[in-house]
Amino acid sequence: MISSARLASLALLTALLLSACVSPAWDDHDYALKAGKTAESAVSAVRFARSVVAYRDRMTGPYAEVVLTEAVQDLSSVNDQFGGVQPPSDSSDRVRDEVLRLTEEAETEVEDLLIQWRRDGVKDPAAVTRELDRLAGELSDFAEKHR
């Protein structure tokens, strides 16, 4: 089972990263930085969800549901908060479209994982792990590019 200290530290990191996405963007550079922080927050939630798949044999069903529900809520919050920041110029629209595509895809993937978990369990853990790793990698790359 994942230690509660590790989960608490992941939750704290997610909360801190989410708080970086709340203020307005003054210019394209500031907007890109906010997009990068948004991607970092999403990576944290995706990795949190991935831990459920990786440790599924050591986790109780109700505990895993709580972890996945929190990950879905975190991703939804990330999308809502960043979606509320208006791009300062037309050139920021590409940044907005890319980060929202990635974070919305991550939210959908984790929601689907939660549904699978609640119904019959994870049908293809290796495929889910690959997809979550891919999303985390793309989000990490985006965040690195927009530091």
Salt bridges, closest charged atoms under 4 A:
GLU40 OE1 - LYS37 NZ 3.73
GLU40 OE2 - ARG147 NH2 3.69
GLU65 OE1 - ARG118 NE 3.39
ASP97 OD1 - ARG96 NH1 3.75
GLU105 OE1 - ARG101 NH1 3.48
GLU105 OE2 - ARG134 NH2 2.29
GLU131 OE2 - ARG134 NH2 2.40
ASP133 OD1 - ARG50 NE 2.48
GLU138 OE1 - ARG101 NH2 3.96
GLU138 OE2 - ARG134 NH1 2.48
GLU144 OE1 - ARG147 NE 2.98
